């Protein structure tokens, strides 16, 4: 495992967050808190944000060992940290681009849904919201984010039926916007990110806020209810 689960680099006006925990890029509490901390250093009034993973793996979702580890407090802390992070990325005031470097499973798939433009690397990879196949329900924050990205004629298949989509079919479902050869992934993602970085401030943020206002409120209200169940 690497010393840091995620790192931040810059390419001009593009801030690049790379997820790499040396294993499955799971959203442990440490991973979510690390990304949140990195986001504090990403400009909110200019440029764009690009999120990618390591070769062959974007993210496998939450840390299942924590969920099944018998410590409900740790599991709640992890899920809250993950949902708060997704809410922040979904509503980030500058354009967000995802470069899916491989498999995107569970929260990894929903992270794709938070981005404004999604590029995937071709190969024997899948995108899957597998919660209902693993004995887990899908809470409001994820339902809200998925409904805003997954195409309506695929939503039941992708979310309720937990269908695994090959990368080649993920554009049709709404998980991705385009698929390129693996060696072209970062070149294409940076091309898009640099173009979107030129979008005007604060007009981009104001338009995004107007579009997402009701969804973001339902997401954040639900996260608050998790913290105060009684």
C-alpha positions as CSV (number, residue, x, y, z in Angstrom):
1,X,0.0,0.0,0.0
2,X,1.2,3.5,-0.8
3,X,1.9,6.0,2.0
4,X,-0.9,8.3,0.7
5,X,-4.1,6.9,-0.8
6,X,-4.5,9.9,-3.2
7,X,-2.3,12.6,-4.6
8,X,-2.8,16.0,-6.2
9,X,-0.8,17.3,-9.1
10,X,-1.3,20.2,-11.5
11,X,-1.2,20.6,-15.3
12,X,-1.7,24.3,-16.0
13,X,-5.3,25.1,-14.8
14,X,-6.1,21.5,-14.4
15,X,-5.9,19.9,-10.9
16,X,-5.4,16.2,-11.1
17,X,-6.3,13.9,-8.2
18,X,-5.0,10.3,-8.6
19,X,-6.4,7.5,-6.4
20,X,-3.9,4.8,-5.6
21,X,-4.0,2.9,-2.3
22,X,-1.9,0.1,-3.8
23,X,-4.9,-2.3,-3.8
24,X,-8.5,-1.7,-4.8
25,X,-8.7,2.0,-4.3
26,X,-11.5,1.5,-1.8
27,X,-13.2,4.5,-0.2
28,X,-12.1,3.9,3.4
29,X,-12.5,6.8,5.8
30,X,-8.8,7.6,5.2
31,X,-9.3,7.7,1.4
32,X,-12.3,10.0,1.6
33,X,-10.7,12.3,4.1
34,X,-7.5,12.5,2.0
35,X,-9.4,13.4,-1.1
36,X,-11.4,16.0,0.8
37,X,-8.2,17.5,2.1
38,X,-6.8,17.6,-1.4
39,X,-9.9,19.4,-2.7
40,X,-9.2,22.2,-0.3
41,X,-6.2,23.0,-2.5
42,X,-8.1,23.0,-5.8
43,X,-9.2,26.4,-7.0
44,X,-12.9,27.0,-6.9
45,X,-12.9,30.2,-9.1
46,X,-10.8,28.9,-12.1
47,X,-9.6,25.8,-13.9
48,X,-11.0,22.3,-13.7
49,X,-10.7,19.1,-11.6
50,X,-9.6,15.7,-13.1
51,X,-10.0,12.5,-11.1
52,X,-8.4,9.2,-12.1
53,X,-7.2,5.9,-10.6
54,X,-4.3,3.6,-11.2
55,X,-4.0,1.5,-14.3
56,X,-6.7,-1.2,-14.4
57,X,-8.7,0.2,-11.5
58,X,-10.7,3.4,-10.9
59,X,-12.2,2.3,-7.6
60,X,-13.9,-0.8,-6.1
61,X,-16.1,1.3,-3.8
62,X,-16.4,1.2,0.0
63,X,-14.1,-0.9,2.1
64,X,-16.2,-4.0,2.6
65,X,-13.9,-5.2,5.5
66,X,-15.1,-2.1,7.5
67,X,-18.7,-2.7,6.6
68,X,-18.6,-6.3,7.8
69,X,-16.1,-5.8,10.5
70,X,-18.5,-5.6,13.4
71,X,-17.9,-2.0,14.3
72,X,-21.1,-0.1,13.3
73,X,-19.6,3.2,14.4
74,X,-16.6,2.8,12.0
75,X,-18.9,1.7,9.2
76,X,-21.1,4.7,9.7
77,X,-18.1,7.0,9.8
78,X,-16.8,5.6,6.6
79,X,-20.1,5.8,4.7
80,X,-20.8,9.3,5.9
81,X,-17.3,10.4,4.8
82,X,-17.9,8.8,1.4
83,X,-21.3,10.3,0.8
84,X,-20.1,13.8,1.9
85,X,-17.2,13.5,-0.5
86,X,-19.5,12.5,-3.4
87,X,-21.8,15.4,-2.6
88,X,-18.9,17.8,-2.7
89,X,-17.6,16.5,-6.0
90,X,-21.0,16.4,-7.6
91,X,-21.6,20.1,-6.7
92,X,-18.0,21.2,-7.1
93,X,-17.9,24.8,-8.4
94,X,-15.6,24.0,-11.3
95,X,-15.9,21.4,-14.0
96,X,-15.1,17.8,-12.9
97,X,-13.7,15.3,-15.3
98,X,-13.3,11.6,-14.5
99,X,-10.7,9.4,-16.3
100,X,-11.8,5.8,-15.5
101,X,-8.6,3.8,-15.7
102,X,-10.2,0.4,-15.2
103,X,-13.0,-1.2,-13.1
104,X,-15.5,1.2,-11.5
105,X,-17.5,-0.7,-8.9
106,X,-20.1,0.4,-6.3
107,X,-19.0,3.9,-5.0
108,X,-16.5,3.9,-7.9
109,X,-19.3,3.8,-10.3
110,X,-21.2,6.6,-8.4
111,X,-18.0,8.7,-8.4
112,X,-18.2,8.6,-12.2
113,X,-21.8,9.8,-11.9
114,X,-20.6,12.9,-10.0
115,X,-18.4,14.1,-12.8
116,X,-19.4,16.5,-15.5
117,X,-17.5,14.5,-18.2
118,X,-16.4,10.9,-18.0
119,X,-13.8,9.2,-20.2
120,X,-13.1,5.5,-19.8
121,X,-10.2,3.3,-20.9
122,X,-11.2,0.4,-23.1
123,X,-10.5,-3.2,-22.0
124,X,-11.9,-6.1,-20.0
125,X,-13.3,-3.7,-17.4
126,X,-16.8,-3.3,-15.9
127,X,-18.8,-0.5,-14.3
128,X,-21.3,-1.8,-11.8
129,X,-23.5,-0.6,-8.9
130,X,-23.4,-4.0,-7.2
131,X,-25.1,-3.2,-3.9
132,X,-28.4,-5.1,-4.4
133,X,-26.4,-8.2,-5.4
134,X,-24.3,-7.9,-2.2
135,X,-27.2,-7.7,0.3
136,X,-27.1,-3.9,0.6
137,X,-29.8,-1.3,-0.1
138,X,-28.8,1.9,-1.9
139,X,-29.3,5.0,0.2
140,X,-30.8,8.3,-0.9
141,X,-27.5,10.1,-1.7
142,X,-26.5,7.5,-4.2
143,X,-30.1,7.2,-5.6
144,X,-30.2,10.9,-6.2
145,X,-26.8,11.1,-7.9
146,X,-27.5,8.0,-10.1
147,X,-30.8,9.4,-11.2
148,X,-29.2,12.5,-12.5
149,X,-26.7,10.6,-14.6
150,X,-27.9,7.1,-15.5
151,X,-30.2,7.2,-18.6
152,X,-33.8,6.5,-17.7
153,X,-34.1,3.4,-19.9
154,X,-31.1,1.9,-18.1
155,X,-31.7,3.0,-14.5
156,X,-33.5,-0.2,-13.4
157,X,-31.0,-2.4,-15.0
158,X,-28.0,-0.5,-13.7
159,X,-29.2,0.4,-10.2
160,X,-32.0,-1.9,-9.0
161,X,-30.8,-5.0,-11.0
162,X,-27.1,-4.3,-10.3
163,X,-26.2,-5.1,-13.9
164,X,-22.4,-5.2,-14.7
165,X,-21.8,-3.1,-17.8
166,X,-18.7,-3.7,-19.9
167,X,-16.8,-0.5,-20.6
168,X,-18.0,-0.7,-24.2
169,X,-21.6,-0.5,-23.1
170,X,-21.2,2.1,-20.3
171,X,-21.7,5.1,-22.6
172,X,-25.2,3.8,-23.5
173,X,-26.1,3.5,-19.9
174,X,-24.9,7.0,-18.9
175,X,-21.9,6.0,-16.8
176,X,-19.4,7.4,-19.3
177,X,-19.4,9.9,-22.1
178,X,-16.7,8.2,-24.2
179,X,-14.3,5.3,-24.3
180,X,-10.7,5.5,-25.6
181,X,-7.7,3.2,-25.8
182,X,-5.9,3.0,-22.5
183,X,-2.8,4.8,-23.7
184,X,-5.0,7.7,-24.8
185,X,-7.0,8.0,-21.6
186,X,-5.1,10.8,-19.9
187,X,-4.4,12.6,-23.1
188,X,-8.1,12.7,-23.9
189,X,-9.1,13.5,-20.3
190,X,-6.6,16.4,-20.1
191,X,-7.8,17.7,-23.5
192,X,-11.4,17.8,-22.2
193,X,-10.3,19.2,-18.8
194,X,-8.3,22.0,-20.3
195,X,-11.2,23.0,-22.6
196,X,-13.7,23.0,-19.7
197,X,-11.2,24.9,-17.5
198,X,-11.9,27.9,-19.8
199,X,-15.6,28.1,-18.8
200,X,-16.5,31.4,-17.2
201,X,-16.5,32.0,-13.5
202,X,-18.9,32.5,-11.6
203,X,-21.4,31.7,-14.4
204,X,-20.5,28.0,-14.5
205,X,-21.0,27.7,-10.7
206,X,-24.3,29.7,-10.7
207,X,-25.7,27.5,-13.5
208,X,-24.6,24.3,-11.9
209,X,-26.1,25.4,-8.5
210,X,-29.4,26.2,-10.1
211,X,-29.6,22.9,-11.9
212,X,-28.5,20.8,-8.8
213,X,-30.1,22.8,-6.0
214,X,-33.0,20.4,-5.2
215,X,-30.9,17.2,-5.7
216,X,-28.0,18.5,-3.5
217,X,-30.5,19.4,-0.7
218,X,-32.0,15.9,-0.7
219,X,-28.5,14.4,-0.7
220,X,-27.2,16.5,2.2
221,X,-30.5,16.2,4.2
222,X,-30.2,12.4,3.9
223,X,-26.6,12.5,5.1
224,X,-27.6,14.6,8.2
225,X,-30.4,12.0,8.9
226,X,-27.7,9.3,8.9
227,X,-25.8,11.2,11.6
228,X,-28.9,11.7,13.7
229,X,-31.1,8.5,13.2
230,X,-33.3,9.2,16.3
